Amino acid sequence: MAVDANILINERIREEVKRGRTALAAMQAGFERASSTIIDSNATAFLAHVMLFVFGTGPVRGFALTITIGIVTTLFTTMLLSRLLMVRWYALTRPTELPV
């Protein structure tokens, strides 16, 4: 799911670049447009794994707990850390345009 989220963000940024936005505006819009889809897919998976934890026993509960922790960390990494790294990269390099 982490890879899917990053692909979604990058594709949204590419769409914004093709629409003629500046690099910074394209990155902002890309994150904004992708965030609802990312949160929706992670919330759905989170709920499914909570149900596995509630109704499962033994190894199923362990699996559900592990996946749930992974979903939370993936969501944090995708929405905050990836954005932070991209903004930092932008601040250091100041590209005039992003590759399409």
C-alpha positions in Angstrom: 0.0 0.0 0.0 2.9 2.3 0.6 4.1 2.0 -3.0 0.6 2.5 -4.2 0.3 5.7 -2.3 3.5 7.1 -3.6 2.6 6.2 -7.1 -0.8 8.0 -6.7 1.0 11.1 -5.4 3.5 11.1 -8.2 0.8 10.6 -10.9 -1.3 13.4 -9.5 1.8 15.7 -9.6 2.4 14.7 -13.2 -1.2 15.5 -14.1 -0.8 18.9 -12.5 2.5 19.6 -14.4 0.8 18.7 -17.7 -2.0 21.2 -16.8 0.7 23.9 -16.7 1.2 24.4 -13.0 4.5 25.5 -11.5 6.6 22.9 -9.7 5.5 23.9 -6.2 1.8 24.3 -7.1 1.9 20.9 -8.8 3.4 19.2 -5.7 0.8 20.9 -3.4 -2.1 20.0 -5.7 -0.8 16.4 -6.2 -0.7 15.7 -2.5 -4.1 17.3 -1.9 -5.7 15.3 -4.7 -4.2 12.0 -3.7 -4.7 12.3 0.0 -8.4 11.5 0.0 -7.8 8.3 -2.0 -4.9 7.2 0.2 -6.8 7.8 3.4 -9.9 6.0 2.1 -7.9 2.9 1.0 -6.0 2.8 4.3 -9.1 3.3 6.4 -10.8 0.5 4.6 -7.9 -1.9 5.1 -7.6 -0.7 8.7 -11.2 -1.5 9.4 -10.9 -5.0 7.8 -7.9 -5.8 9.9 -9.5 -4.5 13.1 -12.3 -7.0 12.4 -9.8 -9.7 11.9 -8.3 -8.9 15.3 -11.7 -8.7 17.0 -13.1 -12.0 15.6 -9.8 -13.9 15.0 -7.9 -16.1 17.4 -4.2 -16.9 17.8 -2.1 -16.3 14.7 -4.9 -14.4 12.9 -4.9 -11.8 15.7 -1.1 -11.5 15.5 -1.3 -11.0 11.7 -4.1 -8.4 12.1 -2.1 -6.5 14.7 1.0 -6.5 12.6 -0.8 -5.4 9.5 -2.6 -2.7 11.4 0.6 -1.3 12.8 2.0 -1.4 9.2 -1.0 0.6 7.9 -0.6 3.3 10.5 3.1 3.7 9.9 2.6 3.6 6.1 0.0 6.3 6.3 2.2 8.5 8.5 5.2 7.9 6.2 3.3 8.6 3.1 1.4 11.7 4.2 4.0 13.4 6.3 7.5 12.1 5.7 7.2 11.9 1.9 5.8 15.4 1.8 8.5 16.6 4.1 11.2 15.0 2.0 9.7 16.4 -1.2 9.5 19.9 0.2 13.0 19.7 1.5 14.2 18.6 -2.0 12.3 21.5 -3.6 13.9 24.0 -1.1 17.4 22.7 -1.8 17.2 22.4 -5.6 14.5 25.0 -6.6 13.6 23.4 -9.9 11.8 25.6 -12.4 9.9 22.6 -13.8 9.3 19.0 -13.0 9.8 16.2 -15.5 6.6 15.0 -17.1 
